[in-house]
Amino acid sequence: MVPEARQKFFMLYDVAFTKKRYGPVNLLIYHHPKHKDPLYILSQLDFPEAIARLYKKRFKIETFFSDQKSRGFNIHRSKLGHPKRLAKLLIATCLTYIFCIIVRG
């Protein structure tokens, strides 16, 4: 299933997903002309443009979490168990991350 040649989006609404029939969810089939194959994205949102816009942000978010956990700040090694202490550490590392982004420009 792919969108027609002049379309970027094709939506199926109220789809049941997997053998357990998870859902209902909406299936967006997004095919950008620069890419060979389409993307299949499950969402509870109804608007294809909004789903595609939010999906593009996914990569920045995943990079941020990776930097927090294992590539930069190594929070997974902090051995903090108390929620308030962990929250303070996360606030400090998030602010530092933002500072690094701003300075790097």
MMTF fields as JSON, N, C-alpha, C and O atoms, coordinates in Angstrom:
{
  "mmtfVersion": "1.0.0",
  "mmtfProducer": "UNKNOWN",
  "numBonds": 419,
  "numAtoms": 420,
  "numGroups": 105,
  "numChains": 1,
  "numModels": 1,
  "chainsPerModel": [1],
  "groupsPerChain": [105],
  "chainIdList": ["A"],
  "bondAtomList": [4, 2, 8, 6, 12, 10, 16, 14, 20, 18, 24, 22, 28, 26, 32, 30, 36, 34, 40, 38, 44, 42, 48, 46, 52, 50, 56, 54, 60, 58, 64, 62, 68, 66, 72, 70, 76, 74, 80, 78, 84, 82, 88, 86, 92, 90, 96, 94, 100, 98, 104, 102, 108, 106, 112, 110, 116, 114, 120, 118, 124, 122, 128, 126, 132, 130, 136, 134, 140, 138, 144, 142, 148, 146, 152, 150, 156, 154, 160, 158, 164, 162, 168, 166, 172, 170, 176, 174, 180, 178, 184, 182, 188, 186, 192, 190, 196, 194, 200, 198, 204, 202, 208, 206, 212, 210, 216, 214, 220, 218, 224, 222, 228, 226, 232, 230, 236, 234, 240, 238, 244, 242, 248, 246, 252, 250, 256, 254, 260, 258, 264, 262, 268, 266, 272, 270, 276, 274, 280, 278, 284, 282, 288, 286, 292, 290, 296, 294, 300, 298, 304, 302, 308, 306, 312, 310, 316, 314, 320, 318, 324, 322, 328, 326, 332, 330, 336, 334, 340, 338, 344, 342, 348, 346, 352, 350, 356, 354, 360, 358, 364, 362, 368, 366, 372, 370, 376, 374, 380, 378, 384, 382, 388, 386, 392, 390, 396, 394, 400, 398, 404, 402, 408, 406, 412, 410, 416, 414],
  "bondOrderList": [1, 1, 1, 1, 1, 1, 1, 1, 1, 1, 1, 1, 1, 1, 1, 1, 1, 1, 1, 1, 1, 1, 1, 1, 1, 1, 1, 1, 1, 1, 1, 1, 1, 1, 1, 1, 1, 1, 1, 1, 1, 1, 1, 1, 1, 1, 1, 1, 1, 1, 1, 1, 1, 1, 1, 1, 1, 1, 1, 1, 1, 1, 1, 1, 1, 1, 1, 1, 1, 1, 1, 1, 1, 1, 1, 1, 1, 1, 1, 1, 1, 1, 1, 1, 1, 1, 1, 1, 1, 1, 1, 1, 1, 1, 1, 1, 1, 1, 1, 1, 1, 1, 1, 1],
  "groupList": [{"groupName": "MET", "atomNameList": ["N", "CA", "C", "O"], "elementList": ["N", "C", "C", "O"], "formalChargeList": [0, 0, 0, 0], "bondAtomList": [1, 0, 2, 1, 3, 2], "bondOrderList": [1, 1, 2], "singleLetterCode": "M", "chemCompType": "L-PEPTIDE LINKING"}, {"groupName": "VAL", "atomNameList": ["N", "CA", "C", "O"], "elementList": ["N", "C", "C", "O"], "formalChargeList": [0, 0, 0, 0], "bondAtomList": [1, 0, 2, 1, 3, 2], "bondOrderList": [1, 1, 2], "singleLetterCode": "V", "chemCompType": "L-PEPTIDE LINKING"}, {"groupName": "PRO", "atomNameList": ["N", "CA", "C", "O"], "elementList": ["N", "C", "C", "O"], "formalChargeList": [0, 0, 0, 0], "bondAtomList": [1, 0, 2, 1, 3, 2], "bondOrderList": [1, 1, 2], "singleLetterCode": "P", "chemCompType": "L-PEPTIDE LINKING"}, {"groupName": "GLU", "atomNameList": ["N", "CA", "C", "O"], "elementList": ["N", "C", "C", "O"], "formalChargeList": [0, 0, 0, 0], "bondAtomList": [1, 0, 2, 1, 3, 2], "bondOrderList": [1, 1, 2], "singleLetterCode": "E", "chemCompType": "L-PEPTIDE LINKING"}, {"groupName": "ALA", "atomNameList": ["N", "CA", "C", "O"], "elementList": ["N", "C", "C", "O"], "formalChargeList": [0, 0, 0, 0], "bondAtomList": [1, 0, 2, 1, 3, 2], "bondOrderList": [1, 1, 2], "singleLetterCode": "A", "chemCompType": "L-PEPTIDE LINKING"}, {"groupName": "ARG", "atomNameList": ["N", "CA", "C", "O"], "elementList": ["N", "C", "C", "O"], "formalChargeList": [0, 0, 0, 0], "bondAtomList": [1, 0, 2, 1, 3, 2], "bondOrderList": [1, 1, 2], "singleLetterCode": "R", "chemCompType": "L-PEPTIDE LINKING"}, {"groupName": "GLN", "atomNameList": ["N", "CA", "C", "O"], "elementList": ["N", "C", "C", "O"], "formalChargeList": [0, 0, 0, 0], "bondAtomList": [1, 0, 2, 1, 3, 2], "bondOrderList": [1, 1, 2], "singleLetterCode": "Q", "chemCompType": "L-PEPTIDE LINKING"}, {"groupName": "LYS", "atomNameList": ["N", "CA", "C", "O"], "elementList": ["N", "C", "C", "O"], "formalChargeList": [0, 0, 0, 0], "bondAtomList": [1, 0, 2, 1, 3, 2], "bondOrderList": [1, 1, 2], "singleLetterCode": "K", "chemCompType": "L-PEPTIDE LINKING"}, {"groupName": "PHE", "atomNameList": ["N", "CA", "C", "O"], "elementList": ["N", "C", "C", "O"], "formalChargeList": [0, 0, 0, 0], "bondAtomList": [1, 0, 2, 1, 3, 2], "bondOrderList": [1, 1, 2], "singleLetterCode": "F", "chemCompType": "L-PEPTIDE LINKING"}, {"groupName": "LEU", "atomNameList": ["N", "CA", "C", "O"], "elementList": ["N", "C", "C", "O"], "formalChargeList": [0, 0, 0, 0], "bondAtomList": [1, 0, 2, 1, 3, 2], "bondOrderList": [1, 1, 2], "singleLetterCode": "L", "chemCompType": "L-PEPTIDE LINKING"}, {"groupName": "TYR", "atomNameList": ["N", "CA", "C", "O"], "elementList": ["N", "C", "C", "O"], "formalChargeList": [0, 0, 0, 0], "bondAtomList": [1, 0, 2, 1, 3, 2], "bondOrderList": [1, 1, 2], "singleLetterCode": "Y", "chemCompType": "L-PEPTIDE LINKING"}, {"groupName": "ASP", "atomNameList": ["N", "CA", "C", "O"], "elementList": ["N", "C", "C", "O"], "formalChargeList": [0, 0, 0, 0], "bondAtomList": [1, 0, 2, 1, 3, 2], "bondOrderList": [1, 1, 2], "singleLetterCode": "D", "chemCompType": "L-PEPTIDE LINKING"}, {"groupName": "THR", "atomNameList": ["N", "CA", "C", "O"], "elementList": ["N", "C", "C", "O"], "formalChargeList": [0, 0, 0, 0], "bondAtomList": [1, 0, 2, 1, 3, 2], "bondOrderList": [1, 1, 2], "singleLetterCode": "T", "chemCompType": "L-PEPTIDE LINKING"}, {"groupName": "GLY", "atomNameList": ["N", "CA", "C", "O"], "elementList": ["N", "C", "C", "O"], "formalChargeList": [0, 0, 0, 0], "bondAtomList": [1, 0, 2, 1, 3, 2], "bondOrderList": [1, 1, 2], "singleLetterCode": "G", "chemCompType": "PEPTIDE LINKING"}, {"groupName": "ASN", "atomNameList": ["N", "CA", "C", "O"], "elementList": ["N", "C", "C", "O"], "formalChargeList": [0, 0, 0, 0], "bondAtomList": [1, 0, 2, 1, 3, 2], "bondOrderList": [1, 1, 2], "singleLetterCode": "N", "chemCompType": "L-PEPTIDE LINKING"}, {"groupName": "ILE", "atomNameList": ["N", "CA", "C", "O"], "elementList": ["N", "C", "C", "O"], "formalChargeList": [0, 0, 0, 0], "bondAtomList": [1, 0, 2, 1, 3, 2], "bondOrderList": [1, 1, 2], "singleLetterCode": "I", "chemCompType": "L-PEPTIDE LINKING"}, {"groupName": "HIS", "atomNameList": ["N", "CA", "C", "O"], "elementList": ["N", "C", "C", "O"], "formalChargeList": [0, 0, 0, 0], "bondAtomList": [1, 0, 2, 1, 3, 2], "bondOrderList": [1, 1, 2], "singleLetterCode": "H", "chemCompType": "L-PEPTIDE LINKING"}, {"groupName": "SER", "atomNameList": ["N", "CA", "C", "O"], "elementList": ["N", "C", "C", "O"], "formalChargeList": [0, 0, 0, 0], "bondAtomList": [1, 0, 2, 1, 3, 2], "bondOrderList": [1, 1, 2], "singleLetterCode": "S", "chemCompType": "L-PEPTIDE LINKING"}, {"groupName": "CYS", "atomNameList": ["N", "CA", "C", "O"], "elementList": ["N", "C", "C", "O"], "formalChargeList": [0, 0, 0, 0], "bondAtomList": [1, 0, 2, 1, 3, 2], "bondOrderList": [1, 1, 2], "singleLetterCode": "C", "chemCompType": "L-PEPTIDE LINKING"}],
  "groupTypeList": [0, 1, 2, 3, 4, 5, 6, 7, 8, 8, 0, 9, 10, 11, 1, 4, 8, 12, 7, 7, 5, 10, 13, 2, 1, 14, 9, 9, 15, 10, 16, 16, 2, 7, 16, 7, 11, 2, 9, 10, 15, 9, 17, 6, 9, 11, 8, 2, 3, 4, 15, 4, 5, 9, 10, 7, 7, 5, 8, 7, 15, 3, 12, 8, 8, 17, 11, 6, 7, 17, 5, 13, 8, 14, 15, 16, 5, 17, 7, 9, 13, 16, 2, 7, 5, 9, 4, 7, 9, 9, 15, 4, 12, 18, 9, 12, 10, 15, 8, 18, 15, 15, 1, 5, 13],
  "groupIdList": [1, 2, 3, 4, 5, 6, 7, 8, 9, 10, 11, 12, 13, 14, 15, 16, 17, 18, 19, 20, 21, 22, 23, 24, 25, 26, 27, 28, 29, 30, 31, 32, 33, 34, 35, 36, 37, 38, 39, 40, 41, 42, 43, 44, 45, 46, 47, 48, 49, 50, 51, 52, 53, 54, 55, 56, 57, 58, 59, 60, 61, 62, 63, 64, 65, 66, 67, 68, 69, 70, 71, 72, 73, 74, 75, 76, 77, 78, 79, 80, 81, 82, 83, 84, 85, 86, 87, 88, 89, 90, 91, 92, 93, 94, 95, 96, 97, 98, 99, 100, 101, 102, 103, 104, 105],
  "secStructList": [7, 7, 7, 7, 6, 6, 7, 1, 3, 3, 3, 3, 3, 3, 3, 3, 3, 6, 6, 6, 6, 3, 3, 3, 3, 3, 3, 3, 3, 3, 7, 7, 6, 6, 1, 1, 1, 7, 3, 3, 3, 3, 3, 1, 7, 1, 7, 2, 2, 2, 2, 2, 2, 2, 2, 2, 2, 2, 2, 2, 2, 2, 2, 2, 2, 2, 0, 0, 0, 0, 0, 1, 1, 7, 4, 4, 4, 1, 7, 7, 7, 1, 2, 2, 2, 2, 2, 2, 2, 2, 2, 2, 2, 2, 2, 2, 2, 2, 2, 2, 2, 2, 2, 2, 7],
  "xCoordList": [0.829, 0.0, 0.871, 1.68, 0.719, 1.427, 0.479, -0.458, 0.71, -0.105, 0.104, 1.114, -0.855, -0.699, 0.505, 0.971, 1.0, 2.239, 2.227, 3.263, 1.122, 1.085, 0.7, 0.626, 0.453, 0.071, 1.233, 2.018, 1.329, 2.323, 1.714, 2.414, 0.417, -0.233, -1.351, -2.017, -1.516, -2.673, -3.031, -2.181, -4.273, -4.679, -5.711, -6.624, -5.545, -6.568, -6.967, -6.11, -8.252, -8.74, -9.296, -9.8, -9.193, -9.744, -9.245, -10.028, -7.936, -7.281, -6.977, -6.572, -7.165, -6.734, -5.346, -5.113, -4.435, -3.031, -2.565, -2.917, -1.809, -1.238, -2.322, -3.514, -1.883, -2.817, -3.746, -4.868, -3.259, -4.084, -5.115, -5.938, -5.061, -6.024, -5.992, -7.034, -4.774, -4.608, -5.237, -5.047, -5.972, -6.553, -7.882, -8.225, -8.61, -8.346, -7.311, -7.272, -6.485, -5.5, -5.64, -6.343, -4.969, -4.96, -3.605, -2.568, -3.625, -2.396, -2.138, -2.939, -1.008, -0.584, 0.481, 1.474, 0.27, 1.288, 1.818, 1.118, 3.057, 3.681, 4.801, 5.733, 4.715, 5.743, 6.273, 5.627, 7.452, 8.091, 8.82, 9.455, 8.737, 9.375, 10.874, 11.412, 11.564, 13.006, 13.341, 14.489, 12.346, 12.601, 12.026, 10.978, 12.721, 12.309, 11.045, 10.114, 11.017, 9.904, 9.086, 9.616, 7.801, 6.968, 7.204, 7.727, 6.809, 6.816, 5.411, 4.436, 5.304, 4.017, 4.02, 4.801, 3.138, 3.124, 1.753, 0.735, 1.733, 0.492, 0.337, 1.305, -0.88, -1.117, -2.58, -3.449, -2.823, -4.199, -4.68, -5.84, -3.794, -4.171, -4.906, -4.762, -5.691, -6.51, -5.978, -6.467, -4.989, -4.559, -3.183, -2.208, -3.087, -1.813, -0.668, 0.456, -0.936, 0.121, 0.687, 1.897, -0.193, 0.247, 1.075, 2.084, 0.656, 1.392, 2.793, 3.776, 2.89, 4.195, 5.094, 6.29, 4.527, 5.307, 5.851, 7.011, 5.01, 5.449, 6.463, 7.389, 6.287, 7.217, 8.622, 9.603, 8.73, 10.048, 10.773, 12.003, 10.033, 10.641, 11.195, 12.023, 10.758, 11.162, 12.683, 13.225, 13.353, 14.793, 15.558, 16.56, 15.083, 15.711, 15.48, 16.379, 14.297, 13.967, 14.788, 15.315, 14.904, 15.695, 17.163, 17.816, 17.683, 19.065, 19.247, 20.245, 18.266, 18.33, 18.377, 19.219, 17.488, 17.476, 18.753, 19.257, 19.272, 20.531, 21.676, 22.527, 21.696, 22.735, 22.605, 23.613, 21.403, 21.187, 21.63, 22.283, 21.271, 21.502, 22.928, 23.602, 23.392, 24.629, 25.692, 26.859, 25.337, 26.336, 26.974, 28.005, 26.394, 26.94, 27.007, 28.093, 25.86, 25.816, 25.852, 26.059, 25.661, 25.743, 24.892, 25.349, 23.672, 22.769, 22.532, 22.286, 22.606, 22.388, 23.439, 23.23, 24.558, 25.608, 25.527, 26.366, 24.544, 24.483, 24.139, 24.505, 23.458, 23.042, 22.14, 22.034, 21.497, 20.556, 19.236, 18.711, 18.708, 17.443, 16.326, 15.148, 16.691, 15.688, 15.129, 15.899, 13.804, 13.208, 13.557, 13.783, 13.604, 13.907, 15.343, 15.607, 16.266, 17.667, 17.836, 18.559, 17.17, 17.229, 16.613, 17.132, 15.509, 14.871, 15.808, 15.882, 16.517, 17.472, 18.608, 19.029, 19.095, 20.147, 19.644, 20.356, 18.426, 17.861, 17.679, 17.951, 17.23, 17.09, 18.448, 18.57, 19.459, 20.802, 21.338, 21.89, 21.183, 21.711, 20.905, 21.47, 19.596, 18.778, 19.153, 19.26, 19.351, 19.769, 21.158, 21.408, 22.043, 23.379, 23.29, 23.999, 22.424, 22.218, 21.735, 22.245, 20.755, 20.234, 21.352, 21.491, 22.137, 23.259, 24.23, 24.682, 24.547, 25.465, 24.909, 25.651, 23.607, 22.967, 23.051, 23.362, 22.773, 22.797, 24.218, 24.408, 25.196, 26.582, 27.088, 27.797, 26.715, 27.164, 26.539, 27.115, 25.339, 24.675, 24.142, 23.566],
  "yCoordList": [-1.182, 0.0, 1.242, 1.434, 2.068, 3.342, 4.407, 4.083, 5.655, 6.728, 6.821, 6.356, 7.422, 7.643, 8.546, 9.225, 8.555, 9.266, 10.731, 11.235, 11.425, 12.862, 13.129, 14.287, 12.08, 12.237, 11.866, 10.968, 12.578, 12.218, 11.312, 10.495, 11.452, 10.772, 9.844, 10.078, 8.795, 7.919, 7.476, 6.944, 7.687, 7.367, 6.256, 6.214, 5.363, 4.377, 4.647, 4.733, 4.78, 5.125, 3.892, 2.966, 3.9, 2.837, 1.447, 0.535, 1.316, 0.06, -0.721, -0.136, -2.029, -2.907, -3.424, -3.829, -3.411, -3.683, -4.901, -5.041, -5.768, -7.029, -8.089, -7.819, -9.282, -10.393, -10.139, -10.643, -9.345, -9.033, -7.949, -7.602, -7.415, -6.416, -5.148, -4.621, -4.661, -3.401, -2.277, -2.187, -1.44, -0.315, 0.069, -0.358, 0.846, 1.3, 2.427, 3.298, 2.375, 3.413, 3.822, 3.171, 4.894, 5.344, 5.018, 5.155, 4.592, 4.246, 5.303, 5.497, 5.975, 6.936, 6.268, 5.753, 6.281, 5.824, 7.096, 7.759, 7.414, 8.672, 8.354, 7.624, 8.897, 8.635, 9.952, 10.614, 10.315, 11.534, 11.205, 10.155, 12.082, 11.8, 11.511, 10.822, 12.03, 11.794, 10.377, 9.944, 9.654, 8.334, 7.225, 7.383, 6.132, 4.997, 4.338, 4.054, 4.099, 3.375, 4.291, 5.257, 3.989, 4.796, 4.444, 3.376, 5.366, 5.122, 4.741, 5.313, 3.783, 3.378, 3.801, 3.292, 4.736, 5.319, 5.117, 5.512, 4.503, 4.348, 5.528, 5.968, 6.038, 7.194, 7.233, 6.626, 7.962, 8.204, 9.558, 9.922, 10.301, 11.581, 11.345, 10.294, 12.335, 12.189, 12.924, 12.698, 13.798, 14.656, 14.245, 14.313, 13.819, 13.33, 14.327, 13.941, 15.604, 16.618, 16.745, 16.884, 16.697, 16.802, 15.581, 15.713, 14.414, 13.186, 13.248, 12.94, 13.637, 13.719, 14.758, 14.524, 15.905, 16.965, 16.493, 16.742, 15.81, 15.304, 14.17, 14.051, 13.347, 12.241, 12.76, 12.147, 13.88, 14.464, 14.88, 14.865, 15.25, 15.652, 14.454, 14.62, 13.278, 12.051, 11.899, 11.493, 12.211, 11.993, 12.913, 12.511, 14.15, 15.063, 14.59, 14.671, 14.104, 13.633, 12.403, 12.305, 11.463, 10.255, 10.596, 9.985, 11.56, 11.991, 12.589, 12.331, 13.401, 14.015, 12.937, 13.006, 11.948, 10.903, 10.079, 9.684, 9.821, 9.085, 9.875, 9.308, 11.181, 12.024, 12.036, 12.016, 12.066, 12.065, 10.743, 10.729, 9.638, 8.326, 7.814, 7.534, 7.687, 6.939, 7.612, 7.227, 8.591, 9.181, 10.44, 10.878, 11.021, 12.285, 12.368, 12.377, 12.429, 12.645, 11.356, 11.408, 10.232, 8.918, 8.823, 8.333, 9.293, 9.251, 7.818, 7.581, 6.873, 5.476, 4.981, 3.96, 5.694, 5.308, 6.058, 5.847, 6.915, 7.752, 6.956, 7.365, 5.849, 4.986, 5.72, 5.331, 6.779, 7.484, 6.726, 6.359, 6.494, 5.789, 6.663, 6.382, 7.706, 8.591, 9.505, 10.193, 9.522, 10.292, 11.783, 12.363, 12.408, 13.845, 14.121, 15.1, 13.27, 13.463, 13.234, 13.97, 12.217, 11.95, 13.103, 13.488, 13.656, 14.795, 15.996, 16.684, 16.257, 17.37, 17.15, 18.082, 15.928, 15.609, 15.815, 16.366, 15.375, 15.54, 17.015, 17.419, 17.807, 19.248, 19.852, 20.63, 19.498, 20.04, 19.616, 20.442, 18.354, 17.896, 18.465, 18.746, 18.636, 19.223, 20.68, 21.116, 21.428, 22.821, 22.91, 23.776, 22.02, 21.984, 21.653, 22.24, 20.719, 20.324, 21.524, 21.785, 22.248, 23.432, 24.466, 25.058, 24.676, 25.612, 25.206, 26.051, 23.922, 23.429, 23.671, 24.037, 23.467, 23.694, 25.177, 25.519, 26.051, 27.491, 27.952, 28.715, 27.5, 27.914, 27.393, 28.094, 26.156, 25.548, 26.225, 26.258, 26.768, 27.6, 26.914, 27.547],
  "zCoordList": [0.0, 0.0, 0.0, 0.908, -0.985, -1.038, -1.585, -2.314, -1.244, -1.814, -3.325, -3.853, -4.004, -5.441, -5.685, -4.77, -6.894, -7.225, -6.802, -6.369, -6.905, -6.587, -5.131, -4.72, -4.346, -2.942, -2.028, -2.333, -0.893, 0.124, 1.182, 1.78, 1.416, 2.537, 2.065, 1.056, 2.838, 2.697, 4.103, 4.817, 4.513, 5.897, 5.914, 5.089, 6.865, 7.205, 8.649, 9.529, 8.891, 10.222, 10.929, 10.293, 12.253, 13.117, 12.723, 12.456, 12.696, 12.34, 13.61, 14.615, 13.576, 14.668, 14.299, 13.16, 15.257, 14.964, 15.734, 16.906, 15.145, 15.644, 15.836, 15.689, 16.162, 16.387, 17.562, 17.605, 18.523, 19.69, 19.378, 20.225, 18.148, 17.677, 18.519, 18.909, 18.797, 19.52, 18.708, 17.495, 19.378, 18.661, 19.254, 20.357, 18.553, 17.19, 17.151, 18.02, 16.124, 15.854, 14.392, 13.62, 14.024, 12.639, 12.027, 12.677, 10.791, 10.078, 9.01, 8.096, 9.148, 8.134, 7.282, 7.798, 5.998, 5.054, 4.396, 3.631, 4.71, 4.291, 3.323, 3.662, 2.118, 1.118, 0.573, -0.24, 1.034, 0.553, -0.747, -0.846, -1.741, -3.038, -2.956, -3.822, -1.92, -1.796, -1.334, -1.442, -0.822, -0.258, -1.136, -1.762, -1.162, -1.988, -1.448, -2.202, -0.15, 0.456, 1.366, 1.915, 1.525, 2.427, 3.89, 4.21, 4.776, 6.219, 6.637, 6.149, 7.531, 8.091, 9.552, 10.356, 9.888, 11.229, 11.861, 11.292, 13.033, 13.794, 14.734, 15.355, 14.837, 15.682, 16.111, 15.486, 17.19, 17.599, 17.087, 17.283, 16.434, 15.839, 14.519, 13.893, 14.11, 12.902, 11.679, 10.572, 11.85, 10.758, 10.252, 11.0, 8.994, 8.448, 8.556, 8.876, 8.295, 8.345, 9.756, 9.936, 10.754, 12.151, 12.55, 13.242, 12.123, 12.438, 11.826, 12.5, 10.576, 9.902, 10.567, 10.737, 10.943, 11.596, 12.941, 13.271, 13.715, 15.02, 14.869, 15.671, 13.851, 13.625, 13.344, 13.764, 12.638, 12.346, 13.617, 13.659, 14.648, 15.922, 16.682, 17.578, 16.344, 17.04, 17.097, 18.125, 16.032, 15.964, 16.908, 17.499, 17.048, 18.003, 19.429, 20.267, 19.702, 21.046, 21.395, 22.504, 20.465, 20.722, 20.949, 21.795, 20.207, 20.397, 21.779, 22.451, 22.205, 23.533, 24.62, 25.515, 24.555, 25.574, 25.556, 26.608, 24.374, 24.278, 24.9, 25.585, 24.661, 25.271, 26.787, 27.493, 27.285, 28.726, 29.354, 30.398, 28.709, 29.316, 29.146, 30.137, 27.921, 27.746, 26.884, 26.96, 26.078, 25.193, 25.741, 25.232, 26.75, 27.22, 28.728, 29.308, 29.359, 30.797, 31.613, 32.825, 30.993, 31.653, 32.925, 33.957, 32.831, 33.988, 34.46, 35.642, 33.54, 33.928, 34.936, 35.591, 35.064, 36.012, 37.344, 38.219, 37.505, 38.711, 39.968, 41.069, 39.827, 40.949, 41.947, 43.11, 41.473, 42.337, 42.352, 41.3, 43.535, 43.659, 44.183, 43.963, 44.863, 45.448, 44.346, 43.677, 44.148, 43.045, 43.052, 41.99, 44.223, 44.27, 43.844, 43.146, 44.256, 43.861, 42.361, 41.689, 41.851, 40.418, 39.633, 38.585, 40.132, 39.469, 39.43, 38.412, 40.511, 40.539, 39.546, 38.861, 39.472, 38.506, 37.077, 36.238, 36.806, 35.468, 35.116, 33.985, 36.056, 35.815, 35.481, 34.534, 36.252, 36.017, 34.647, 33.92, 34.293, 33.005, 31.835, 30.778, 32.013, 30.945, 30.708, 29.562, 31.775, 31.628, 30.986, 30.147, 31.384, 30.783, 29.302, 28.484, 28.96, 27.558, 26.741, 25.651, 27.269, 26.582, 26.406, 25.336, 27.45, 27.379, 26.269, 25.495, 26.194, 25.154, 23.757, 22.846, 23.586, 22.281, 21.908, 20.767, 22.878, 22.614, 22.271, 21.324, 23.022, 22.805, 21.46, 20.737, 21.137, 19.888, 18.68, 17.593, 18.901, 17.911, 16.761, 15.877]
}
